[in-house]
Amino acid sequence: GLIFTLLSDRLDLFANYGKGFALLPGFSEQAAFKQKDWEPQQRVQYEMGVRGRPLPWISAEIIGFRLETSKDFIENDATGDYDNVGKTTRDGVEVGVDINALNHGYLHADYGFVNATEPSGNTLRRVPESIYNVEVGYSPPAGIGGRLRYHYEDGYYLDDDNQHKSDGWDRVDAQLCYRFGRLSRYLAAIDIVNLLDEQYADYTGYVNLANGGAKKTYSPALPFSVYATFVIDF
C-alpha cells in the first residue's frame, strides 16, 4: 500500500492492493464441516481513498474499492451446503465522518454501497446494496456516558435470477454506562437492543419447493432486549 500525507497532516491520499484466500465457513470447526467437495476462494482487492482532517475536531474519509473473488461460494438455503458461483466482483464506496465536540461528545456516521455481480451479470444474492450507521454519544474517561446508535440495512436478492428480494430493516440501540474506580478501570453498562421494539427479519432465505413453487424463510430479529455488563480493565 501507499500513503501520501499533505497539508501539514490534514490530508491523506492512499491506495492498497491485497491478495489472499478464504476457506469455507465451518472448515476450522471439523464437527460442523460436512461438505466434501470444495476449493478455497481466491481474492484480489484494490482500494483507493482520501482521508481529511480540516479541523481538529472533525475527520472524514471516502474509499472506493473493487474485490474480485474466484471460486466464490454462497450458502444454499435448501441444502445447507455452499454453491460455487464462479468469479464474482464487488465494486463499492465507503464514506465516514467523525465529529468530536463538548470535550467527550461525538457524532459518527458512515455509509457503504456495493454493487456485487456474478458471471451472468446479475446481482449476487445475499449482498445488501446499502448499509449506513449514525451514532451519537458521550464517552468521558470517568463518570456517566452513553450512546444512541441507528443502523439501516438494505434488502438483498434471494435468488440467482434476481426475482425475489428481502425487506430492508433498521434498528435503534442504546447504552448507558458508568466508568469508575482507580484509573477508571471499572465499567458498568446497560445495553438496550432494538430500543423501539421493531419487528423484522435480520435474515431471509429462499427455498425452491418440490412442486415447482418457492417460499421465503425468515429468522426473526431480537425484540426489545436489555443486557447488563460489568468490565474490569487490567
C-alpha positions in Angstrom: 0.0 0.0 0.0 0.9 3.7 -0.5 0.0 6.7 1.5 0.8 10.4 0.8 0.3 13.0 3.6 -0.2 16.6 2.6 -1.3 20.0 4.1 0.5 19.5 7.4 -1.0 16.1 8.2 -4.5 17.3 7.3 -4.9 15.3 4.1 -4.0 11.6 3.3 -4.2 10.0 -0.1 -3.8 6.3 0.0 -4.0 3.2 -2.2 -3.8 -0.6 -1.3 -3.6 -3.8 -3.2 -4.2 -7.2 -1.5 -4.3 -10.8 -2.4 -5.4 -13.8 -0.3 -7.7 -16.8 0.1 -10.6 -17.9 2.3 -11.9 -21.3 3.3 -15.5 -22.5 3.6 -17.2 -21.5 6.9 -17.0 -24.4 9.3 -13.8 -25.8 7.9 -11.8 -24.9 11.1 -14.6 -26.5 13.2 -14.3 -30.1 12.0 -17.5 -31.1 13.8 -19.5 -28.5 11.8 -17.8 -29.0 8.4 -19.7 -31.6 6.4 -19.1 -30.6 2.7 -16.6 -32.8 1.0 -16.1 -31.1 -2.4 -14.7 -27.6 -2.1 -11.9 -25.3 -3.2 -10.8 -22.1 -1.3 -11.8 -18.7 -2.5 -9.1 -16.6 -4.2 -9.4 -12.9 -3.6 -7.8 -9.8 -5.1 -8.7 -6.3 -3.7 -7.9 -2.8 -5.0 -8.6 0.2 -2.8 -8.1 4.0 -3.2 -9.2 6.7 -0.8 -8.9 10.2 0.7 -8.9 11.0 4.4 -9.1 14.6 5.6 -8.9 16.5 8.9 -9.9 20.0 8.0 -10.4 21.0 11.7 -9.0 19.3 14.9 -12.5 18.1 15.9 -13.6 16.7 12.5 -12.4 14.0 10.2 -13.8 12.4 7.1 -12.9 9.8 4.5 -14.1 8.3 1.3 -12.8 5.0 -0.1 -13.5 3.2 -3.4 -12.8 -0.4 -3.8 -13.0 -3.5 -6.0 -12.9 -7.0 -4.7 -12.5 -9.8 -7.3 -13.2 -13.3 -6.0 -12.5 -16.5 -7.9 -14.4 -19.7 -6.9 -16.7 -17.7 -4.7 -19.2 -19.8 -2.6 -22.6 -18.9 -1.1 -24.7 -21.0 1.2 -27.6 -22.9 -0.3 -30.7 -22.3 1.8 -32.2 -25.7 0.8 -29.2 -28.0 1.4 -27.1 -26.1 3.9 -24.1 -26.7 1.7 -22.2 -24.0 -0.3 -22.6 -23.4 -4.0 -19.6 -22.4 -6.1 -20.8 -19.4 -8.1 -17.6 -18.8 -10.0 -15.9 -15.5 -10.3 -17.7 -12.5 -8.6 -16.9 -8.8 -8.4 -17.8 -6.3 -5.7 -17.4 -2.6 -6.5 -18.2 -0.2 -3.8 -17.8 3.1 -2.0 -17.5 3.7 1.8 -17.9 7.2 3.3 -17.4 8.1 7.0 -17.5 11.2 9.1 -16.4 11.7 12.8 -17.1 14.9 14.8 -15.9 15.4 18.3 -17.5 18.1 20.5 -18.0 19.2 24.1 -14.8 17.6 25.2 -16.1 14.0 25.2 -19.1 14.1 23.0 -19.0 12.6 19.5 -21.0 12.0 16.3 -20.2 9.2 13.9 -21.8 8.5 10.5 -20.9 6.0 7.8 -22.4 4.8 4.6 -21.4 1.8 2.4 -22.6 1.0 -1.1 -21.6 -2.2 -3.0 -22.5 -3.5 -6.5 -21.9 -7.2 -6.3 -22.2 -9.2 -9.6 -21.8 -12.8 -10.6 -20.6 -14.1 -14.0 -24.0 -13.8 -15.6 -24.1 -10.1 -14.8 -26.9 -10.5 -12.2 -26.6 -9.1 -8.7 -25.0 -11.6 -6.3 -27.6 -13.0 -3.8 -27.4 -12.2 -0.1 -25.4 -9.0 -0.5 -27.2 -5.8 0.6 -26.6 -2.8 -1.6 -26.6 -0.1 1.0 -25.7 0.0 4.8 -25.5 3.0 6.9 -25.0 3.9 10.6 -25.3 7.0 12.7 -24.1 7.1 16.3 -24.1 10.0 18.8 -22.6 9.6 22.3 -20.7 10.9 25.3 -17.6 9.0 26.4 -15.7 10.6 29.3 -12.7 8.9 30.8 -14.7 8.6 34.1 -18.3 9.0 35.2 -21.5 8.7 33.2 -21.5 8.1 29.5 -23.8 6.7 26.8 -24.6 6.4 23.2 -27.5 6.1 20.8 -27.0 4.2 17.5 -29.1 3.9 14.4 -28.4 1.1 11.8 -30.1 0.6 8.4 -29.5 -2.3 6.0 -31.0 -2.6 2.5 -32.7 -5.7 1.3 -30.8 -8.2 -0.8 -31.7 -10.6 -3.7 -32.5 -14.1 -2.6 -32.1 -15.9 -5.9 -29.7 -16.0 -8.8 -32.3 -14.6 -11.3 -32.9 -11.5 -9.1 -36.7 -12.1 -9.0 -37.1 -12.1 -5.2 -35.7 -9.8 -2.6 -35.7 -9.5 1.2 -37.0 -6.5 3.0 -34.7 -3.8 4.3 -34.6 -3.1 8.0 -33.5 -0.6 10.6 -32.9 -0.6 14.3 -32.0 1.7 17.2 -29.7 0.6 20.0 -28.7 2.5 23.2 -26.3 2.2 26.0 -25.9 3.9 29.4 -22.6 3.3 31.2 -20.6 4.4 34.3 -16.8 4.2 34.5 -15.3 4.5 37.9 -12.5 3.3 40.3 -8.8 3.9 40.4 -7.6 4.7 36.8 -11.3 4.2 35.8 -10.7 0.5 35.5 -14.3 -0.5 36.2 -17.2 -0.1 33.8 -20.9 -0.9 34.5 -23.2 -0.7 31.5 -26.8 -1.2 30.5 -27.3 -2.0 26.7 -30.6 -1.9 25.1 -31.0 -3.7 21.7 -33.9 -2.7 19.4 -35.0 0.2 21.6 -38.2 0.8 19.5 -39.1 -2.9 19.5 -39.2 -3.1 15.7 -40.4 -6.4 14.2 -38.2 -7.5 11.3 -36.1 -10.4 9.9 -32.4 -9.9 10.1 -32.0 -12.9 7.8 -34.2 -14.0 4.9 -33.7 -17.2 2.8 -35.4 -18.6 -0.3 -36.1 -22.3 -0.9 -37.5 -24.0 -4.1 -40.2 -26.5 -3.4 -40.7 -29.9 -5.0 -44.0 -28.8 -6.6 -42.2 -26.1 -8.6 -43.1 -23.3 -6.2 -40.9 -21.5 -3.8 -41.1 -19.8 -0.4 -39.1 -17.4 1.8 -37.7 -18.4 5.1 -37.2 -15.9 7.9 -35.1 -15.6 11.0 -36.7 -13.0 13.3 -34.5 -10.4 15.0 -34.3 -9.8 18.7 -37.2 -7.8 20.2 -36.6 -5.1 22.8 -33.8 -6.6 24.9 -31.8 -5.3 27.9 -28.3 -6.5 28.8 -26.2 -5.7 31.9 -22.4 -5.9 31.8 -19.5 -5.2 34.2 -16.0 -4.9 32.9 -12.6 -4.7 34.7 -9.6 -3.4 32.8 -6.3 -5.0 33.9 
